[in-house]
């Protein structure tokens, strides 16, 4: 068995730790960008549709957007007849994960 010096082992551990921290930082940055994009999307929807300016979207307010209107019941998970930012974020994440699965399936076949 080959002997590894303590210096070499320490160097390998340090490199692994630094690489790991960069990977974690990149994941955290991606998550922040994703949350900001979703918040921005919700803000855009509010600016476009929130007629009563209560910070929520009702089915009546989004009736002119066919896709959003059809998805309303699925987005409104707490069934309060309003869409809030959290509900939209969860819905968009679910849609994105379904798209990724479909894309992966399509590229593997």
MODELLER restraints for C-alpha pairs under 7 A, 6 or more apart:
rsr = mdl.restraints
at = mdl.atoms
rsr.add(forms.Gaussian(group=physical.xy_distance, feature=features.Distance(at['CA:38:A'], at['CA:89:A']), mean=6.04, stdev=0.5))
rsr.add(forms.Gaussian(group=physical.xy_distance, feature=features.Distance(at['CA:39:A'], at['CA:85:A']), mean=6.94, stdev=0.5))
rsr.add(forms.Gaussian(group=physical.xy_distance, feature=features.Distance(at['CA:42:A'], at['CA:85:A']), mean=6.09, stdev=0.5))
rsr.add(forms.Gaussian(group=physical.xy_distance, feature=features.Distance(at['CA:46:A'], at['CA:55:A']), mean=6.62, stdev=0.5))
rsr.add(forms.Gaussian(group=physical.xy_distance, feature=features.Distance(at['CA:46:A'], at['CA:57:A']), mean=6.96, stdev=0.5))
rsr.add(forms.Gaussian(group=physical.xy_distance, feature=features.Distance(at['CA:49:A'], at['CA:61:A']), mean=5.55, stdev=0.5))
rsr.add(forms.Gaussian(group=physical.xy_distance, feature=features.Distance(at['CA:49:A'], at['CA:62:A']), mean=5.98, stdev=0.5))
rsr.add(forms.Gaussian(group=physical.xy_distance, feature=features.Distance(at['CA:50:A'], at['CA:56:A']), mean=6.70, stdev=0.5))
rsr.add(forms.Gaussian(group=physical.xy_distance, feature=features.Distance(at['CA:50:A'], at['CA:57:A']), mean=5.82, stdev=0.5))
rsr.add(forms.Gaussian(group=physical.xy_distance, feature=features.Distance(at['CA:50:A'], at['CA:61:A']), mean=6.28, stdev=0.5))
rsr.add(forms.Gaussian(group=physical.xy_distance, feature=features.Distance(at['CA:51:A'], at['CA:61:A']), mean=6.59, stdev=0.5))
rsr.add(forms.Gaussian(group=physical.xy_distance, feature=features.Distance(at['CA:56:A'], at['CA:82:A']), mean=5.88, stdev=0.5))
rsr.add(forms.Gaussian(group=physical.xy_distance, feature=features.Distance(at['CA:56:A'], at['CA:83:A']), mean=5.58, stdev=0.5))
rsr.add(forms.Gaussian(group=physical.xy_distance, feature=features.Distance(at['CA:56:A'], at['CA:84:A']), mean=5.22, stdev=0.5))
rsr.add(forms.Gaussian(group=physical.xy_distance, feature=features.Distance(at['CA:57:A'], at['CA:82:A']), mean=5.27, stdev=0.5))
rsr.add(forms.Gaussian(group=physical.xy_distance, feature=features.Distance(at['CA:57:A'], at['CA:83:A']), mean=4.94, stdev=0.5))
rsr.add(forms.Gaussian(group=physical.xy_distance, feature=features.Distance(at['CA:57:A'], at['CA:84:A']), mean=6.78, stdev=0.5))
rsr.add(forms.Gaussian(group=physical.xy_distance, feature=features.Distance(at['CA:58:A'], at['CA:81:A']), mean=6.06, stdev=0.5))
rsr.add(forms.Gaussian(group=physical.xy_distance, feature=features.Distance(at['CA:58:A'], at['CA:82:A']), mean=4.62, stdev=0.5))
rsr.add(forms.Gaussian(group=physical.xy_distance, feature=features.Distance(at['CA:58:A'], at['CA:83:A']), mean=6.40, stdev=0.5))
rsr.add(forms.Gaussian(group=physical.xy_distance, feature=features.Distance(at['CA:59:A'], at['CA:69:A']), mean=6.44, stdev=0.5))
rsr.add(forms.Gaussian(group=physical.xy_distance, feature=features.Distance(at['CA:59:A'], at['CA:72:A']), mean=6.70, stdev=0.5))
rsr.add(forms.Gaussian(group=physical.xy_distance, feature=features.Distance(at['CA:59:A'], at['CA:81:A']), mean=6.97, stdev=0.5))
rsr.add(forms.Gaussian(group=physical.xy_distance, feature=features.Distance(at['CA:62:A'], at['CA:68:A']), mean=6.77, stdev=0.5))
rsr.add(forms.Gaussian(group=physical.xy_distance, feature=features.Distance(at['CA:62:A'], at['CA:69:A']), mean=5.90, stdev=0.5))
rsr.add(forms.Gaussian(group=physical.xy_distance, feature=features.Distance(at['CA:63:A'], at['CA:69:A']), mean=5.45, stdev=0.5))
rsr.add(forms.Gaussian(group=physical.xy_distance, feature=features.Distance(at['CA:75:A'], at['CA:83:A']), mean=6.80, stdev=0.5))
rsr.add(forms.Gaussian(group=physical.xy_distance, feature=features.Distance(at['CA:75:A'], at['CA:87:A']), mean=5.88, stdev=0.5))
rsr.add(forms.Gaussian(group=physical.xy_distance, feature=features.Distance(at['CA:75:A'], at['CA:88:A']), mean=6.17, stdev=0.5))
rsr.add(forms.Gaussian(group=physical.xy_distance, feature=features.Distance(at['CA:75:A'], at['CA:91:A']), mean=5.70, stdev=0.5))
rsr.add(forms.Gaussian(group=physical.xy_distance, feature=features.Distance(at['CA:76:A'], at['CA:82:A']), mean=6.38, stdev=0.5))
rsr.add(forms.Gaussian(group=physical.xy_distance, feature=features.Distance(at['CA:76:A'], at['CA:83:A']), mean=5.42, stdev=0.5))
rsr.add(forms.Gaussian(group=physical.xy_distance, feature=features.Distance(at['CA:76:A'], at['CA:87:A']), mean=6.29, stdev=0.5))
rsr.add(forms.Gaussian(group=physical.xy_distance, feature=features.Distance(at['CA:77:A'], at['CA:87:A']), mean=6.57, stdev=0.5))
